[in-house]
């Protein structure tokens, strides 16, 4: 269990670094966020300056430590201030509306891509140089395509040309969000194309990594011994090779998650999917700093939490980690 | 028979031929393809801005040239305001590649410094530097890049380079630290320490030269990251929107509804260029990997037995089984091949 505990401490440190960065970036950056907003809207009265300062938290009330402490307390209450672009909406309300969309879409698609990619990697590693293995360069091409560009192409083909899927948005217009089948069905239908984008572009990464680890594992003596004993291939592949090859794959999952999430955010913009990515775009185009910063924090915390879950899974899946802990 | 050939180069070919073409021929196919793709883009980046048929920013007022499909005068068509897409693309490749290479150099230098320092200083410094790189690895970079760039008053090329380089080093640092720790315990380092060589000299002349392939791989990865991130940032509008990079072309295409209006010639070429550059880099890296790890080499290390690919580590296949698995056409074609003769000769017979 101390493995989990140590990881937990690490994630707490990471979360604290993110929080602190988030606090200091606006204060350390050259230029003035308030002036940026003022110059964007020249019609604003000079009296709005003070109001903006207070709203953006750059009024520097009290000492730096005092500000820092207030900031930490506010964040721990999920109080991220007021959005300046969608005034007077609270940032936390805006986040609450968009998080479920992104979480469901990115979560499901990533897990599917991971499972399918790992499965394909096992097969490609087992018969390497084979037909599946030789499709890898093509898959690498898919992986190298920026998410949002792949989304554009899929949208052009399947929505605008063949009308198989809807053109963006989270659900059909006119529906009222709620727990009834019309809405849920429509939401699933609208999420298919974005999910397909994530799966197709991220599958190659999982597959390539699993294949490489698989090939290295297949060269191990215990795998050759298992084959020499005449065990059926299926048993050699899954019980002997794949299970051992899975550990680096799971560790890689945690690290790659941030990358996948980043790509998915920009992809949402293409589909006008009502998730955090679209909210982030709105915040960027209108210089809505409180919203931008809150989104950064929320995404970081989500990725850290997912990493912690992966660590728990590693402990359950891999007896070596448990043994190492016991002998420590 | 091919196994030995692949592992140790044929001595005669080395002796008679120039070393460079020989090395090129022995490179894994993936690396060759990757290098060719990249070579094409580097060429485009070098000569591109000099051969643009038009000024990329020139807006042709002729209404016939608003979102015109590709033609002889405009090979990749025009944008909504009558700008030539090919010219924008040629200038854009230069700008994007330039940015990515500078970020790659700076971030890789940072990785080497941090990685080697952590491994050499040891103790609390190692713990601290490792912790910092691990923390920045786990924090998703794009949202952080967005707030950093969002707060910067000028979002030009150099601002993007600075921000990308500042966040691009942790992965390389981690890998290089691990490698430095491994090299540090080798005998030649102990020998150098015993002879009283200075630490900086050991690092510069003993350690770093032994990590060149790792540093190269880290550089390739960083360039890949820089291309992807800069294009994504420009796509959401966090760039100098008056300059032409692959990302800003896509930004204007998206903003002016190129997709909805069916102007594929506007947004497909820049996206395709990004994807191809990325593929080239990934292929190059995989190729380098295979060069270093013989187990990952597919075609070169697997010999063919009776037309069936067999790895050195795989158990010997039963020939009969292999032959029987062929279906009609395959068996017919196979009967012409040299290895089919092998099946028909008695075991132990020479061909």
Interface residues (C-beta under 8 A of the other chain):
Chain A: X10 X11 X13 X14 X17 X18 X21 X22 X25 X26 X29 X30 X31 X33 X36 X128 X129 X130 X133 X137 X140 X141 X143 X144 X145 X146 X148 X149 X152 X153 X155 X156 X160 X208 X212 X215 X216 X218 X219 X224 X227 X228 X254 X255 X257 X258 X259 X261 X262 X263 X265 X266 X269 X270 X280 X281 X284 X285 X287 X289 X292 X293 X295 X296 X299 X300 X303 X304 X307
Chain B: X30 X33 X131 X134 X135 X137 X138 X139 X140 X141 X142 X143 X144 X146 X147 X148 X150 X151 X152 X153 X224 X228 X231 X232 X235 X236 X237 X238 X250 X254 X259 X260 X262 X264 X267 X268 X271 X274 X275 X276 X277 X278 X279 X281 X282 X283 X286 X289 X293 X295 X296 X298 X299 X302 X309 X311 X313 X315
